[in-house]
Amino acid sequence: MPAIVVMLAVIAIFVVAYRYYSAYLARRVYVLDPLYVTPAHRFNDGIDFVPTNRHIVFSHHFISVAGAAPIVGPAVAVYWGWGPALIWVVVGSVFAAGVHDFGALVISVRHRARSIGALAGEVISKRARGLFLLIIFFLLTLVNAVFSVVMANLFIANPASVLPVLVQIPLAIGVGQYIYRTRTAALVPSIIALVVLYATIPLGLLVPISLDPLASALGTDPRTLWIILIFLYAFAASRLPVWMLLQPRDYINQHQMLLALAVILVGMGVGLNRIVAPVVNDVPADSPSWFPLLFVTIACGAISGFHSLVASGTTAKQIDKETDARFVGYTSALGEGGLAVCSILACTAGIAATTADWNVLFSDFSTASGGATGNFVNGVANFAANLGIPLEVGVVFAAVVVISFAATTMDTGVRLQRYIVQEIAEVVRFRPLARSLTWSSMIAVVVPLTLALAPGDLAFGTLWQLFGTTNQLTAGLALAVIAVWVTKRRRNPVAVLIPLVFLLVMTSWALIINLIEFVRAGEWLLAPLDAIIFVLALWLIVEATLALRAAWAERDLPDTDTDTDTDAAEGLGDGTAPTATGGATETGSTRRVAGETDEP
């Protein structure tokens, strides 16, 4: 089957899903109010809270969540066949990720743009806040460890990509300084920076950079040295103001994302590359089962808890109208699903001309996992070759895209992990750590660095499955918060409960399977980590069940004056809503400013 046919079919499904299913969520489940005064207006400070055009907010949110994860997960999962991977990406994006991302954004907007962690403590229980912090800490540890390995492997396999990636750092800083000092729009300078970045690709081919001589002189291997250098960079980058490096790098990578998607779509259309991988692969008997591991191997691209951190962390502070949450949240989920589909097609139609050739690249799960990023890079390079781009240039282009996305995720991930370390220190009342930027940053770097450098055969597929389970637990907790919030408002929570239950079952099942395998293999670093995550999963199930039962019981109680007042202040009670200008609404003889009687 031609890959372009599958891609066009998926695009059609996503268009229908946005048109009808997201409209149902907006109208019946989340009940969006176009007159509700959002936190961006109520707390407008020109820095964090800024009412922003929905297309610009979408760009910020999408590039923040669509890193390397939706590329790597599907590139591993096609080992079981492209059919199960494609189905999970499409169904997950429409009915799980869309509900999760959209809902997390709406609830945060309704609660003064608070983080999903804070909302967990208020909507579910105080214990849920501690649970959420621990899960986030594990999630960010695995994200940073895995992506450092991804970047190191790509640097070693593609030394010509090193120079363009290094050049991006001063380019981003230059763009940031220019925008900050001149207060001009980012579009033109970031496009110029991207052109300069790609102009260095031929130079990178002429001057490939390898750390082999230095690693040999230091008595270590190149991958270890690359990982150490990557974390040293992340430590420094996480301490810089966001406008100096992180934000301008996002601007540049946004253009990279669009260009990469265009190359993939047009390339596969021109070349009419056919999918040579089997729909369902007849894997060896000793291979891990796709059910349930597929659903944690593909996390980002189907549903990702990391999205709720971004939605409630920065995006909610920029929403101009509450109705914009539908476009920003749901469309971003579909966009990341589209990137995951591109990864599936690159690894099933772009890397091999025959099924026999494909079987060599995916002979066993370890081979498929270790070659995931390389397969994607080569697949994209072959699509680019259909457009007349030399293969070696296409390989470097694809490698630079993946490394750039991974670096952006690490920039954000290390910074977020520092915040989490400080918040955990506050919870346990260890104020010296909570107030120390240096020590919290050190912990945020040393912990994932230790995991990335763990001795023994630490297969990338294993790390990715741990990342997937932790990410899905984060998504499960966010869905639990959303489900309780929706239930308390006497709306139908089925659209939220179905992905919530499915995630909890698949994640718990996968954790048990991994734990047994780790113990059998004597992986005494990973086995305890898996066990801790499993305990947190059980805790999550208990907390979510108790909160949902309490919320459901409240549905049978008659409305109280407090409930009516609260709903009225939210624009949900008697049909009135806060005005867009003054931020006030009148209910009877009561006049309130929007947000002042929002739920705590």
C-alpha positions as CSV (number, residue, x, y, z in Angstrom):
1,M,0.0,0.0,0.0
2,P,1.4,3.5,-0.8
3,A,2.3,5.4,2.3
4,I,0.7,8.6,1.1
5,V,-2.7,6.8,1.0
6,V,-2.4,6.0,4.7
7,M,-1.3,9.5,5.5
8,L,-4.2,11.1,3.7
9,A,-6.7,8.8,5.3
10,V,-5.3,9.7,8.8
11,I,-5.5,13.4,7.9
12,A,-9.2,13.0,6.9
13,I,-10.0,11.2,10.2
14,F,-8.3,13.9,12.2
15,V,-10.3,16.6,10.3
16,V,-13.6,14.8,11.1
17,A,-12.5,14.3,14.7
18,Y,-11.8,18.0,15.2
19,R,-14.9,19.1,13.5
20,Y,-17.3,16.8,15.4
21,Y,-15.7,15.1,18.5
22,S,-13.9,18.2,19.8
23,A,-17.1,20.2,19.2
24,Y,-18.9,17.7,21.4
25,L,-16.3,18.0,24.1
26,A,-16.4,21.8,23.9
27,R,-20.2,21.9,24.1
28,R,-21.2,19.1,26.4
29,V,-18.2,18.0,28.5
30,Y,-16.1,21.1,29.1
31,V,-18.9,23.7,28.3
32,L,-16.7,26.4,27.0
33,D,-17.8,30.0,27.5
34,P,-16.7,32.6,25.0
35,L,-17.4,35.4,27.5
36,Y,-15.4,33.9,30.4
37,V,-12.6,36.2,31.4
38,T,-9.4,34.1,31.2
39,P,-6.4,34.4,33.5
40,A,-4.5,36.0,30.6
41,H,-6.8,39.0,30.9
42,R,-7.5,38.9,34.6
43,F,-3.8,38.7,35.6
44,N,-2.3,40.4,32.5
45,D,1.3,41.3,33.5
46,G,2.9,41.5,30.1
47,I,5.3,38.7,31.1
48,D,3.7,35.4,31.9
49,F,0.0,36.3,31.6
50,V,-0.5,37.7,28.2
51,P,-3.7,37.4,26.0
52,T,-2.4,35.9,22.7
53,N,-3.7,35.1,19.3
54,R,-4.8,31.4,19.3
55,H,-2.5,30.6,16.3
56,I,0.5,31.9,18.2
57,V,-0.5,30.0,21.3
58,F,-0.9,26.9,19.3
59,S,2.6,27.2,17.8
60,H,4.1,27.6,21.3
61,H,2.2,24.7,22.8
62,F,2.7,22.4,19.8
63,I,6.5,22.9,19.6
64,S,6.7,22.5,23.4
65,V,5.1,19.1,23.4
66,A,6.1,17.7,20.1
67,G,9.7,16.8,20.7
68,A,11.6,13.6,19.8
69,A,9.2,11.3,21.7
70,P,6.5,11.0,19.0
71,I,9.3,10.0,16.6
72,V,11.1,7.4,18.7
73,G,8.1,5.6,20.3
74,P,6.4,4.7,17.0
75,A,9.8,3.9,15.4
76,V,10.2,1.2,18.1
77,A,6.6,0.0,18.1
78,V,6.4,-0.8,14.3
79,Y,8.4,-3.9,15.3
80,W,5.0,-5.5,16.1
81,G,3.6,-4.4,12.8
82,W,2.4,-1.0,11.4
83,G,-1.2,-1.9,11.9
84,P,-1.4,-2.0,15.8
85,A,0.9,1.1,16.0
86,L,-1.2,3.1,13.5
87,I,-4.5,2.2,15.2
88,W,-3.2,3.1,18.6
89,V,-1.8,6.5,17.4
90,V,-5.1,7.4,15.6
91,V,-7.5,6.2,18.2
92,G,-5.3,7.5,21.0
93,S,-5.0,10.9,19.5
94,V,-8.7,11.3,18.9
95,F,-10.2,9.8,22.0
96,A,-7.4,10.0,24.6
97,A,-4.8,12.7,23.9
98,G,-7.4,15.1,22.6
99,V,-9.6,14.7,25.7
100,H,-6.6,14.9,28.0
101,D,-4.8,17.9,26.5
102,F,-8.0,19.9,25.9
103,G,-9.3,19.1,29.4
104,A,-6.1,19.9,31.2
105,L,-6.0,23.3,29.5
106,V,-9.7,24.1,30.2
107,I,-9.4,23.2,33.9
108,S,-6.2,25.2,34.4
109,V,-7.9,28.3,32.7
110,R,-10.9,27.8,35.0
111,H,-8.6,27.8,38.0
112,R,-6.4,30.9,37.5
113,A,-3.9,29.0,35.3
114,R,-2.8,26.7,38.2
115,S,-0.6,23.7,37.4
116,I,-2.1,20.3,37.1
117,G,-0.1,19.2,40.1
118,A,-1.7,21.9,42.3
119,L,-5.1,21.0,40.9
120,A,-4.6,17.4,41.7
121,G,-4.2,18.3,45.4
122,E,-7.3,20.5,45.3
123,V,-9.7,18.5,43.1
124,I,-8.7,14.9,44.2
125,S,-6.8,15.0,47.6
126,K,-3.7,16.5,49.2
127,R,-2.1,13.1,48.9
128,A,-2.6,13.2,45.2
129,R,-0.3,16.3,45.0
130,G,2.6,14.3,46.5
131,L,1.8,11.4,44.2
132,F,1.9,13.7,41.2
133,L,5.2,15.3,42.2
134,L,6.8,11.9,42.5
135,I,5.5,10.7,39.2
136,I,6.6,13.9,37.5
137,F,10.1,13.5,39.0
138,F,10.4,10.0,37.6
139,L,8.9,11.1,34.3
140,L,11.4,13.9,33.9
141,T,14.3,11.7,35.0
142,L,13.5,9.2,32.3
143,V,12.8,11.9,29.7
144,N,16.2,13.5,30.3
145,A,18.1,10.2,30.5
146,V,16.5,8.8,27.3
147,F,16.9,11.9,25.2
148,S,20.6,12.3,26.2
149,V,21.1,8.7,24.9
150,V,19.2,9.6,21.7
151,M,21.3,12.6,21.1
152,A,24.6,10.8,21.9
153,N,23.7,7.9,19.5
154,L,22.8,10.3,16.7
155,F,26.0,12.4,17.2
156,I,28.1,9.2,16.9
157,A,26.2,7.8,13.9
158,N,26.1,11.2,12.1
159,P,29.2,13.3,13.0
160,A,28.2,15.7,10.2
161,S,25.2,16.7,12.3
162,V,27.3,18.0,15.2
163,L,28.3,21.3,13.6
164,P,24.8,22.4,12.6
165,V,23.5,21.5,16.1
166,L,26.2,23.4,17.8
167,V,25.7,26.4,15.5
168,Q,22.0,26.5,16.5
169,I,23.0,27.5,20.1
170,P,24.6,30.9,19.3
171,L,22.0,31.5,16.6
172,A,19.2,31.0,19.1
173,I,20.9,33.3,21.6
174,G,21.4,35.9,18.9
175,V,17.7,35.7,17.9
176,G,16.7,36.0,21.6
177,Q,18.9,39.0,22.2
178,Y,17.6,40.7,19.0
179,I,13.9,40.1,19.9
180,Y,14.4,41.1,23.6
181,R,16.3,44.3,22.8
182,T,14.3,45.5,19.8
183,R,10.9,44.1,20.9
184,T,10.2,42.9,17.3
185,A,8.4,39.8,16.1
186,A,10.2,36.5,16.1
187,L,9.1,35.3,12.6
188,V,11.7,37.0,10.3
189,P,14.8,36.6,12.5
190,S,14.0,32.9,13.4
191,I,13.5,32.1,9.7
192,I,16.9,33.7,8.9
193,A,18.5,31.7,11.7
194,L,17.0,28.5,10.2
195,V,18.4,29.3,6.8
196,V,21.9,29.9,8.3
197,L,21.5,26.7,10.3
198,Y,20.8,24.6,7.2
199,A,23.6,26.4,5.3
200,T,26.0,24.8,7.7
201,I,24.9,21.2,6.7
202,P,27.3,21.0,3.7
203,L,30.1,22.4,6.0
204,G,29.2,19.7,8.5
205,L,29.6,17.1,5.8
206,L,33.1,18.5,5.0
207,V,34.1,18.8,8.6
208,P,32.5,16.0,10.6
209,I,33.1,16.2,14.4
210,S,34.0,13.0,16.3
211,L,34.9,12.6,20.0
212,D,36.6,9.3,19.4
213,P,40.2,10.6,19.9
214,L,39.3,12.6,23.0
215,A,37.3,9.7,24.5
216,S,40.2,7.4,23.9
217,A,42.6,9.8,25.5
218,L,40.3,10.0,28.6
219,G,39.9,6.3,28.8
220,T,36.2,6.2,28.1
221,D,33.8,5.6,25.2
222,P,32.4,8.3,22.9
223,R,28.8,7.8,24.0
224,T,29.6,8.3,27.6
225,L,31.6,11.4,26.8
226,W,28.7,12.8,24.7
227,I,26.2,12.1,27.4
228,I,28.3,13.9,30.0
229,L,28.8,16.9,27.7
230,I,25.1,17.0,26.9
231,F,24.2,17.2,30.6
232,L,26.8,19.9,31.2
233,Y,25.1,21.9,28.5
234,A,21.6,21.2,30.0
235,F,22.8,22.3,33.4
236,A,24.0,25.6,32.0
237,A,21.0,26.1,29.6
238,S,18.5,25.5,32.4
239,R,19.9,28.4,34.4
240,L,19.6,30.9,31.6
241,P,16.6,33.2,31.2
242,V,14.0,31.5,29.0
243,W,14.0,34.4,26.5
244,M,17.8,34.0,26.0
245,L,17.9,30.4,24.6
246,L,14.8,28.3,25.2
247,Q,12.2,30.5,23.6
248,P,14.2,31.5,20.5
249,R,15.2,27.9,20.0
250,D,11.5,27.0,20.0
251,Y,10.9,29.6,17.3
252,I,13.6,28.0,15.1
253,N,12.5,24.5,15.8
254,Q,8.9,25.4,15.0
255,H,10.0,26.2,11.4
256,Q,12.1,23.0,11.4
257,M,9.0,21.0,12.4
258,L,6.9,22.4,9.5
259,L,9.7,22.0,7.0
260,A,10.3,18.4,8.1
261,L,6.6,17.5,7.8
262,A,6.5,19.1,4.3
263,V,9.5,17.1,3.2
264,I,8.0,13.9,4.5
265,L,4.5,14.4,3.0
266,V,5.6,15.7,-0.4
267,G,8.5,13.2,-0.6
268,M,6.3,10.2,0.0
269,G,3.7,11.6,-2.4
270,V,6.2,12.1,-5.2
271,G,8.0,8.8,-4.6
272,L,4.9,6.8,-4.0
273,N,6.8,4.7,-1.4
274,R,5.0,1.5,-0.5
275,I,4.7,0.1,3.0
276,V,6.8,-3.0,2.9
277,A,6.5,-3.9,6.6
278,P,3.8,-6.4,7.6
279,V,0.5,-5.1,9.0
280,V,1.1,-7.5,12.0
281,N,4.6,-8.8,12.4
282,D,5.2,-12.5,13.1
283,V,7.8,-11.7,15.8
284,P,10.0,-14.4,17.5
285,A,8.5,-16.3,20.4
286,D,10.8,-14.7,22.9
287,S,9.8,-11.2,21.9
288,P,7.8,-9.0,24.3
289,S,4.0,-9.0,23.6
290,W,2.6,-6.0,21.9
291,F,-0.4,-6.2,24.2
292,P,0.0,-4.3,26.5
293,L,3.6,-2.9,25.9
294,L,2.5,-1.2,22.7
295,F,0.5,1.3,24.7
296,V,3.5,2.4,26.8
297,T,6.0,2.2,23.9
298,I,4.0,4.7,22.0
299,A,3.2,7.3,24.7
300,C,3.7,10.7,23.0
301,G,1.8,10.5,19.7
302,A,-1.1,8.7,21.3
303,I,-1.4,10.3,24.7
304,S,1.2,12.0,26.9
305,G,1.1,13.2,30.5
306,F,3.8,15.7,29.7
307,H,1.3,17.7,27.7
308,S,-0.7,18.4,30.9
309,L,2.4,20.0,32.4
310,V,2.8,22.3,29.5
311,A,-0.9,23.1,29.1
312,S,-1.2,24.1,32.8
313,G,2.3,25.5,33.1
314,T,2.5,28.1,30.3
315,T,-0.3,27.7,27.7
316,A,-3.2,28.4,30.1
317,K,-1.6,31.8,30.9
318,Q,-1.8,32.9,27.3
319,I,-5.4,31.8,26.3
320,D,-7.3,34.9,25.0
321,K,-10.7,33.3,24.9
322,E,-11.8,30.1,26.6
323,T,-13.1,28.8,23.3
324,D,-9.5,29.0,22.0
325,A,-8.7,26.0,24.2
326,R,-10.4,23.7,21.8
327,F,-8.2,24.7,18.9
328,V,-5.0,24.9,20.9
329,G,-5.4,21.7,23.0
330,Y,-7.2,19.3,20.7
331,T,-5.4,20.4,17.5
332,S,-2.0,20.0,19.2
333,A,-2.9,16.5,20.2
334,L,-3.8,15.7,16.6
335,G,-0.6,17.4,15.3
336,E,1.6,15.2,17.5
337,G,-0.4,12.2,16.3
338,G,0.3,13.2,12.8
339,L,4.1,13.4,13.6
340,A,3.8,9.9,15.0
341,V,2.2,8.6,11.8
342,C,5.0,10.2,9.8
343,S,7.5,8.2,12.0
344,I,5.5,5.0,11.4
345,L,5.6,5.5,7.6
346,A,9.3,6.6,7.6
347,C,10.2,3.3,9.3
348,T,7.9,1.1,7.2
349,A,8.0,2.6,3.8
350,G,11.0,4.9,3.7
351,I,13.9,2.7,5.0
352,A,13.6,-0.4,2.8
353,A,12.4,-1.4,-0.7
354,T,11.4,-5.0,0.2
355,T,10.0,-6.9,3.1
356,A,13.1,-9.0,3.3
357,D,15.2,-5.8,3.7
358,W,12.9,-4.5,6.4
359,N,13.0,-7.8,8.3
360,V,16.8,-7.4,8.7
361,L,16.3,-4.0,10.4
362,F,13.6,-5.4,12.7
363,S,14.9,-8.9,13.2
364,D,14.3,-8.7,17.0
365,F,13.0,-6.2,19.6
366,S,16.5,-5.2,20.7
367,T,17.6,-4.5,17.2
368,A,14.4,-2.5,16.5
369,S,14.8,-0.5,19.7
370,G,18.5,0.3,19.2
371,G,17.9,1.4,15.6
372,A,14.8,3.4,16.1
373,T,16.1,6.9,15.6
374,G,18.5,5.7,12.8
375,N,15.6,4.1,11.0
376,F,13.6,7.3,11.2
377,V,16.5,9.4,10.0
378,N,17.2,7.1,7.0
379,G,13.5,6.9,6.2
380,V,13.2,10.7,6.1
381,A,16.4,10.9,4.0
382,N,14.9,8.6,1.4
383,F,11.7,10.6,1.3
384,A,13.9,13.7,0.8
385,A,15.8,11.9,-2.0
386,N,12.5,11.7,-3.9
387,L,12.6,15.5,-4.1
388,G,16.2,15.5,-5.5
389,I,17.9,16.2,-2.2
390,P,21.2,14.2,-2.0
391,L,20.9,11.2,0.4
392,E,23.8,12.3,2.6
393,V,22.3,15.7,3.0
394,G,18.9,14.3,3.8
395,V,20.4,12.1,6.5
396,V,22.1,15.1,8.2
397,F,18.9,17.1,7.8
398,A,16.8,14.4,9.6
399,A,19.4,13.9,12.3
400,V,19.6,17.7,13.0
401,V,15.8,17.8,13.3
402,V,15.6,14.9,15.8
403,I,18.6,16.2,17.9
404,S,17.2,19.7,17.9
405,F,13.8,18.5,19.2
406,A,15.5,16.3,21.8
407,A,17.7,19.2,23.0
408,T,14.7,21.4,23.3
409,T,12.9,18.8,25.4
410,M,16.0,18.4,27.6
411,D,16.3,22.2,28.0
412,T,12.7,22.2,29.3
413,G,12.9,18.9,31.1
414,V,15.9,19.8,33.3
415,R,14.4,23.2,34.1
416,L,11.1,21.6,35.0
417,Q,12.9,18.9,37.1
418,R,14.6,21.7,39.0
419,Y,11.2,23.2,39.8
420,I,9.9,19.8,41.0
421,V,13.0,19.2,43.2
422,Q,12.4,22.6,44.8
423,E,8.6,21.9,45.2
424,I,9.3,18.5,46.8
425,A,11.8,20.2,49.2
426,E,9.1,22.7,50.1
427,V,6.6,19.8,50.8
428,V,9.1,18.1,53.1
429,R,10.2,21.5,54.6
430,F,13.8,21.2,53.5
431,R,14.1,24.9,52.8
432,P,17.8,25.1,52.0
433,L,17.3,22.9,49.0
434,A,14.1,24.6,48.0
435,R,15.8,27.9,47.9
436,S,19.1,26.8,46.2
437,L,19.1,27.1,42.5
438,T,22.5,25.5,42.3
439,W,21.8,22.4,44.3
440,S,18.3,21.8,42.9
441,S,19.9,22.1,39.4
442,M,22.6,19.6,40.4
443,I,20.0,17.0,41.5
444,A,18.0,17.6,38.3
445,V,21.2,16.8,36.3
446,V,22.9,14.1,38.4
447,V,19.9,11.8,38.8
448,P,19.1,11.3,35.0
449,L,22.8,11.3,34.2
450,T,23.3,8.4,36.6
451,L,20.5,6.5,34.8
452,A,21.9,7.3,31.4
453,L,25.3,6.0,32.3
454,A,24.1,2.9,34.2
455,P,26.5,-0.1,33.5
456,G,25.4,-3.2,31.8
457,D,23.2,-3.7,28.8
458,L,20.7,-1.0,29.4
459,A,18.7,-1.3,26.2
460,F,17.1,1.8,24.8
461,G,13.8,0.0,24.5
462,T,13.8,-0.8,28.2
463,L,14.4,2.8,29.2
464,W,11.7,3.9,26.7
465,Q,9.1,1.5,28.2
466,L,9.8,2.9,31.7
467,F,9.4,6.4,30.3
468,G,6.2,5.3,28.7
469,T,4.7,3.9,31.9
470,T,5.6,7.0,33.9
471,N,4.3,9.3,31.2
472,Q,1.0,7.3,31.0
473,L,0.7,7.5,34.8
474,T,1.0,11.3,34.6
475,A,-1.7,11.3,31.9
476,G,-3.8,9.0,34.1
477,L,-3.6,11.4,37.0
478,A,-4.4,14.4,34.8
479,L,-7.4,12.5,33.4
480,A,-8.5,11.6,37.0
481,V,-8.5,15.3,37.8
482,I,-10.5,16.1,34.7
483,A,-13.0,13.3,35.4
484,V,-13.6,14.5,38.9
485,W,-14.0,18.1,37.8
486,V,-16.4,17.1,35.0
487,T,-18.4,14.8,37.3
488,K,-18.8,17.4,40.0
489,R,-20.5,19.6,37.4
490,R,-23.1,16.9,36.6
491,R,-21.8,16.4,33.1
492,N,-21.2,13.1,31.4
493,P,-17.7,11.9,32.3
494,V,-17.7,8.8,30.0
495,A,-15.4,10.5,27.4
496,V,-12.8,11.0,30.1
497,L,-13.3,7.8,32.1
498,I,-12.8,5.4,29.1
499,P,-9.2,6.6,28.3
500,L,-8.5,6.9,32.1
501,V,-9.5,3.3,32.8
502,F,-7.7,2.0,29.7
503,L,-4.5,3.8,30.6
504,L,-4.5,2.6,34.2
505,V,-5.0,-1.1,33.2
506,M,-2.4,-1.1,30.4
507,T,0.1,0.8,32.5
508,S,-0.2,-1.5,35.5
509,W,-0.1,-4.6,33.3
510,A,3.1,-3.3,31.5
511,L,4.7,-2.5,34.9
512,I,4.2,-6.0,36.2
513,I,5.6,-7.5,33.0
514,N,8.7,-5.3,33.1
515,L,9.2,-5.9,36.8
516,I,9.3,-9.7,36.3
517,E,11.8,-9.3,33.4
518,F,14.0,-6.9,35.3
519,V,14.2,-9.3,38.3
520,R,14.9,-12.3,36.0
521,A,17.7,-10.3,34.3
522,G,19.2,-9.1,37.5
523,E,18.6,-5.4,36.6
524,W,18.8,-4.1,40.1
525,L,18.7,-0.5,39.1
526,L,15.6,-0.8,36.9
527,A,13.7,-3.3,39.0
528,P,13.4,-1.1,42.1
529,L,12.5,1.9,39.9
530,D,9.8,-0.1,38.2
531,A,8.5,-1.3,41.6
532,I,8.3,2.2,42.9
533,I,6.4,3.4,39.8
534,F,4.0,0.4,40.2
535,V,3.3,1.3,43.8
536,L,2.5,4.9,42.6
537,A,0.2,3.4,40.0
538,L,-1.8,1.5,42.7
539,W,-1.9,4.7,44.8
540,L,-3.2,6.6,41.8
541,I,-6.0,4.1,41.2
542,V,-7.1,4.2,44.9
543,E,-7.0,8.0,45.0
544,A,-8.8,8.4,41.7
545,T,-11.5,5.8,42.6
546,L,-12.2,7.5,46.0
547,A,-12.4,11.0,44.4
548,L,-14.7,9.8,41.6
549,R,-17.0,8.0,44.0
550,A,-17.3,11.1,46.1
551,A,-17.9,13.3,43.1
552,W,-20.5,10.9,41.8
553,A,-22.3,10.9,45.1
554,E,-22.5,14.6,45.0
555,R,-24.3,14.4,41.7
556,D,-27.4,12.9,43.5
557,L,-27.5,15.8,46.0
558,P,-29.8,18.8,45.3
559,D,-28.1,22.0,44.0
560,T,-27.1,24.3,46.8
561,D,-26.7,28.0,46.8
562,T,-22.9,27.6,47.0
563,D,-22.9,25.5,43.9
564,T,-25.1,27.9,42.0
565,D,-23.0,30.9,43.0
566,T,-19.8,29.1,42.0
567,D,-21.3,28.1,38.6
568,A,-22.6,31.5,38.1
569,A,-19.2,33.0,38.7
570,E,-17.9,30.6,36.1
571,G,-20.6,31.5,33.6
572,L,-22.2,28.1,33.9
573,G,-25.0,28.5,36.4
574,D,-27.9,30.5,34.9
575,G,-26.5,31.2,31.5
576,T,-24.8,34.5,32.4
577,A,-21.1,34.9,31.9
578,P,-18.3,37.3,32.8
579,T,-18.1,40.2,30.4
580,A,-15.0,40.3,28.2
581,T,-14.1,43.8,29.3
582,G,-15.0,44.2,32.9
583,G,-14.6,40.6,34.0
584,A,-17.9,40.7,36.0
585,T,-21.2,39.0,36.0
586,E,-24.4,39.7,37.8
587,T,-26.5,36.9,39.2
588,G,-29.6,38.3,41.0
589,S,-28.3,41.0,43.2
590,T,-24.7,39.7,43.3
591,R,-22.0,41.1,41.1
592,R,-18.6,39.2,40.9
593,V,-15.3,39.6,39.1
594,A,-14.5,36.5,37.1
595,G,-12.1,34.2,38.9
596,E,-12.8,35.6,42.4
597,T,-15.2,32.7,43.2
598,D,-13.6,30.1,41.0
599,E,-12.9,26.8,42.8
600,P,-9.7,27.0,44.9
